[in-house]
């Protein structure tokens, strides 16, 4: 692809995406009004504390994965920066997954009616 096209196509793509999303959202609202529904009732419910816990544990896991990958590539394996990329992806995924599993066990212990 010609490098001169990138500054032209990226803003056009972003504009088309935003326009398309707003267009279909408007069509959805109009269909709801035609059926006698209130489009304002479609809003999301407030998130529970367990959702915040889940996201917090995911971010802690991802951060821990990044720190472990940096430590492993620089101090243990002494690899070049290009050779350590799979280690970064693997440890980020592994520690983020461990955060999700930890969140699952917290949610399993906490009954839903208590929230």
WOKA-V552387 format. One line per field, one symbol per residue. ss: DSSP state (~ for helix, > for strand, _ for the rest). burial: # if it has 9 or more other C-alpha atoms within 8 Angstrom, else .. A space follows every 10 residues. Layout:
ss=???
burial=???
This chain:
ss=__~~~~~~~~ ~~~~~~~~~~ ~~~~~~~~~~ ~~~~____~~ ~~______~~ ~~~~~~~~~~ ~~~~~~~~~~ ~~~~~~____ ____~~~~~~ ~~~~~~~~~~ ~~~~~~~~~_ _~~~_
burial=.......... .......... ........#. .##....... .......... .###..#### ######.### ####...... ...#..##.. ########## .##...#... .....
